[in-house]
Amino acid sequence: MRPEYPDDRAVSTQLSHVFGIAMTALLITVILTGAATHVQNQRSSVVQTQLDTIGNRLASEIERVDALGRQGGTVSVETTVQSTVSGQNYDVQLAAGTACDTTNFHTDSCLVLEAVSMPVTTRVPLNVSDRVRVENQGRGSYLLSVAAGPSEERTLARVNRPLRIGVGQSFEVNPFGSVIDASNRPPIARFRFSPGVPRADVPIEFSATRSVDADGDIVAYKWDFDADGTFEALGENVERELDPGPHRIRLQVEDDDGATSNVTRYLRVSGLAYESDLSATADGSGGQGAINFTVTNHWNSSLVDGPGPDDETGEIELQEILIDPKDDSLGDLDNECDNDAECPFGNSANRGEVVINRTAAARDEDDQYNQNVYRDIPEGGIIVELDDPVSLFEDESAEMWIGGFVGASDLDDTEFEIGIRYTVDGQTNSTVFTDVVGSPNVEEFWIRAGGGFGSQVEGMVVADRKLGRVEVERGGDLSGTYSSGSLDLHLESSSPGEYVYALPLGDLDTGIVKANLTVAEGTGGVPAFETRGPKSINRSIVILDGPYVWGTADDWDNATLNDRVVHDSVGDRTATQVQIGYPTQAPGLAGYWPLDGSPTDASGNGLTGSEDGDLGSGLGVFGSRSYIFDGDSHLNVGSDLGDVHTSDSSLAMWVQTSSPGSWWLDSTSGLTGFVDASWPNIDDALVWGAIDDTGQIGISTDGGFLGSTVESGVAIDDGQWHHVVLTYSDDGSVDVFVDGELEGSGTVDDSPESSFSALGLVSGAEHYEGKLDEVRSYDRTLSAEEAEELSDQSGQLDTGWKSGTQPLGPNATLQYNAEIPSSTGINVTVLADTDGDGDAEYESDTIDLEDGQRSAPVDGLGNTTSTRFKLRIRFHSETPIKTPVLRQIGLREEL
């Protein structure tokens, strides 16, 4: 008999089955888990899509209900939608403020849809009033309602509106009925900007053309570029250069019934500027094609937190470079130069295909950075990561050399896309541009009327190279596309790097001309950098012709009344446009500093100053700039200032500060004057604009505890603009006016005469900290009426008479070009002299001008006709920082 042994095969088979079952279970688990994850992701995507669809439709219904509510009372609309999404319940709610913020938009209110058991949420922006309500009735039914205002008629409209919901399907839209007392529906604000990757050196084009008003017209587009609540620009299309870094841009649109809406978008501006100088070079290329170009760092200490080495600030580090030639034949790079004469930048060590020559503004030496790259350039370009990041400090430039491109000896007219990625304060930024080697650049584009070459209306183009073709899209009272040929592209003047061309756009005696420069090509057909792709440069003018037009400096000079309305060509103002402001000549005016970016004395009395310290420039009054004094800077304007203000004199200025002074005179700030605390003259002082620790302003003499002082009685350190007038007489009498009101009056001790020569500094004491604008020095004491007038935010101008041979009657229209920011206005009355005696026999109704280039009917002159007219024009502003501007105005007969 054989001995009995355990059957090993049987045991092995059993174990194999167990192991196989376990592995199969594990594989099934993994597969099921992966499949579940995939299914869950697909399910989330479907839920997201359906929530987006439902949200957009509900938002549309809510805005319609809100519009009905604005028409006269309480409105309720019952809407039925899909009750679940992919089997999931969802919540719907109205939200406001930060709950509506996303990476794509910021809005005051929104609709939020959130899946109950899945992390899926949709936010849809809304433009509705705060009286709207959304109530879930269950099973996909929602009651949308808006309550009547306190003074509105109580009316009710109830509509049942089922919606068909489905991914990719269209929806049935049923019309609403109307509600009595129809009123205005607000506009919807939208805007876009170009280029999509903006840079600090390139004006960014902002366009609000996609904004709409369903029941009227949009009459004003207002732009806030720094999130301070103040609008810095007006117009449907505007250009703006912004500092490097993140920006929050707000657009407000206003319709013809006064309703407004806002939209805010975020953008990030690169501070690395491409200098528009892409060119071909043979240097260092070994006979093969190479390119070079320059970039400059515009980040500075106010924008970058950390200082660089050697106390330099604004440091950035170049990390990567994208090189993408649009010519597919440029597929290889090879740079094997042998000696200094052959290598880029004259250095035999520069054997890399990418060489960066850093030109240091604050150093004597130049630094080269070589980078060897993969020599095959794939489709879409190659990204070169620098082994040693290149540091650039404020205002430093780097010249980039890239080559040689194998088999290409001539790279002229070749298009490249270049990208540079860099870091600043740990944040990654980029500058990307597309340019053509040897292409021209458009430096300027404008329109002029009556230029004199072949046409009444011309476009003017300034380029840095010769142009061969230009195209302009015309609008307004001219239409069609202007395309130049060899005969109608007139070179008006030229000098190295500047070619000025006149383009005949058409004949137009009167009306509005709009022009978009869409094409500007060099003689070889290469487009200019500024107009390549979807870019264009937009300009417009209004042309008024005939005998009844006012718009030149002579027209405004011949005004019969001119009170606080100016057109002097000083500071931020020009001689051909009228706005609220101050004249350069007045009785007793010894000095006048508009402070619009320079310390020029506009009075012509020789007190033009110079900057001492780090003076900044900021938004001032009446649409101009102001000086920013940082507490350690001032303007030197000459010793004559002290000669004026140690006897009968006045000082008038706009002041904005948040910094109180001190109760001790030699440690307080002031606008000008002196303090002599040395022995034995310890009490000698005369301080104009002394600000004490409570924020009151006045005039002080003597030392010690503010010595002898007359103060305003009201504080001016609230961060708001205040107009201050200080008067001082030889007998020590002082008046202090704040915002046109007499707030302080009294007598100070006699002060010894002493020379002082600064604005923003009291000699021997402290610097002023805050803004100053429109500073005016008088060698006499101003009256209370004059102080009130200087603080006024309005002006008036009566033009001289204009005579012609064409009579204007009841069909007369007023045409004009005006800039009217919110909270400002211009109104005009037309005066008619029918018998030529210089007196008006007829006056029209008052015409309120609107922003832009427009026309308005002249009513109230009856059936009379006249050939002699003048205009009574009134300007006003509700805030000192803004002024309306009138550029041109005229009358004509509307046929």
HELIX and SHEET records of a PDB file:
HELIX    1   1 ASP A    8  GLY A   69  1                                  62    
HELIX    2   2 GLY A   97  CYS A  100  5                                   4    
HELIX    3   3 PRO A  309  ASP A  311  5                                   3    
HELIX    4   4 PRO A  344  GLY A  346  5                                   3    
HELIX    5   5 PHE A  529  THR A  531  5                                   3    
HELIX    6   6 ALA A  553  ASP A  557  1                                   5    
HELIX    7   7 ASP A  640  VAL A  644  1                                   5    
HELIX    8   8 LEU A  665  SER A  667  5                                   3    
HELIX    9   9 ALA A  784  SER A  791  1                                   8    
SHEET    1   A 4 VAL A 132  GLY A 138  0                                        
SHEET    2   A 4 SER A 141  VAL A 146 -1                                        
SHEET    3   A 4 VAL A  75  THR A  80 -1                                        
SHEET    4   A 4 ARG A 158  PRO A 162  1                                        
SHEET    1   B 3 TYR A  90  ALA A  96  0                                        
SHEET    2   B 3 SER A 109  ALA A 115 -1                                        
SHEET    3   B 3 THR A 121  LEU A 126 -1                                        
SHEET    1   C 3 ARG A 192  SER A 194  0                                        
SHEET    2   C 3 ILE A 204  SER A 207 -1                                        
SHEET    3   C 3 ASN A 237  ARG A 240 -1                                        
SHEET    1   D 4 ALA A 233  LEU A 234  0                                        
SHEET    2   D 4 ILE A 218  ASP A 224 -1                                        
SHEET    3   D 4 GLY A 245  ASP A 255 -1                                        
SHEET    4   D 4 THR A 260  VAL A 269 -1                                        
SHEET    1   E 3 LEU A 272  TYR A 274  0                                        
SHEET    2   E 3 GLY A 289  ASN A 297 -1                                        
SHEET    3   E 3 SER A 279  THR A 281 -1                                        
SHEET    1   F 5 LEU A 272  TYR A 274  0                                        
SHEET    2   F 5 GLY A 289  ASN A 297 -1                                        
SHEET    3   F 5 SER A 397  PHE A 405 -1                                        
SHEET    4   F 5 VAL A 354  THR A 359 -1                                        
SHEET    5   F 5 ASP A 366  GLN A 371 -1                                        
SHEET    1   G 4 ILE A 382  LEU A 392  0                                        
SHEET    2   G 4 ILE A 316  PRO A 325 -1                                        
SHEET    3   G 4 GLU A 415  VAL A 424 -1                                        
SHEET    4   G 4 GLN A 427  VAL A 436 -1                                        
SHEET    1   H 4 VAL A 442  ALA A 449  0                                        
SHEET    2   H 4 VAL A 457  ALA A 463 -1                                        
SHEET    3   H 4 GLU A 498  GLY A 506 -1                                        
SHEET    4   H 4 HIS A 490  SER A 495 -1                                        
SHEET    1   I 4 GLY A 480  SER A 483  0                                        
SHEET    2   I 4 LEU A 467  GLY A 476 -1                                        
SHEET    3   I 4 GLY A 511  GLY A 522 -1                                        
SHEET    4   I 4 ILE A 537  ILE A 543 -1                                        
SHEET    1   J 4 VAL A 549  TRP A 550  0                                        
SHEET    2   J 4 VAL A 885  GLU A 893 -1                                        
SHEET    3   J 4 VAL A 578  ILE A 580 -1                                        
SHEET    4   J 4 VAL A 565  VAL A 566 -1                                        
SHEET    1   K 4 VAL A 549  TRP A 550  0                                        
SHEET    2   K 4 VAL A 885  GLU A 893 -1                                        
SHEET    3   K 4 ALA A 812  GLU A 819 -1                                        
SHEET    4   K 4 GLY A 852  PRO A 857 -1                                        
SHEET    1   L 4 LEU A 561  ASP A 563  0                                        
SHEET    2   L 4 SER A 794  ASP A 798 -1                                        
SHEET    3   L 4 SER A 866  SER A 877 -1                                        
SHEET    4   L 4 LYS A 802  LEU A 808 -1                                        
SHEET    1   M 5 LEU A 561  ASP A 563  0                                        
SHEET    2   M 5 SER A 794  ASP A 798 -1                                        
SHEET    3   M 5 SER A 866  SER A 877 -1                                        
SHEET    4   M 5 THR A 824  ALA A 832 -1                                        
SHEET    5   M 5 TYR A 842  GLU A 843 -1                                        
SHEET    1   N 5 LEU A 561  ASP A 563  0                                        
SHEET    2   N 5 SER A 794  ASP A 798 -1                                        
SHEET    3   N 5 SER A 866  SER A 877 -1                                        
SHEET    4   N 5 THR A 824  ALA A 832 -1                                        
SHEET    5   N 5 ILE A 847  ASP A 848 -1                                        
SHEET    1   O 4 LEU A 589  TRP A 593  0                                        
SHEET    2   O 4 GLU A 769  TYR A 778 -1                                        
SHEET    3   O 4 ARG A 625  ASP A 630 -1                                        
SHEET    4   O 4 GLY A 616  LEU A 619 -1                                        
SHEET    1   P 6 LEU A 589  TRP A 593  0                                        
SHEET    2   P 6 GLU A 769  TYR A 778 -1                                        
SHEET    3   P 6 SER A 649  GLN A 656 -1                                        
SHEET    4   P 6 HIS A 722  TYR A 728 -1                                        
SHEET    5   P 6 SER A 733  VAL A 738 -1                                        
SHEET    6   P 6 GLU A 741  THR A 747 -1                                        
SHEET    1   Q 3 SER A 610  ASP A 612  0                                        
SHEET    2   Q 3 HIS A 634  ASN A 636 -1                                        
SHEET    3   Q 3 ALA A 758  LEU A 759 -1                                        
SHEET    1   R 4 THR A 672  ASP A 676  0                                        
SHEET    2   R 4 ASP A 684  ILE A 691 -1                                        
SHEET    3   R 4 GLN A 696  THR A 701 -1                                        
SHEET    4   R 4 SER A 708  ALA A 715 -1                                        
END                                                                             
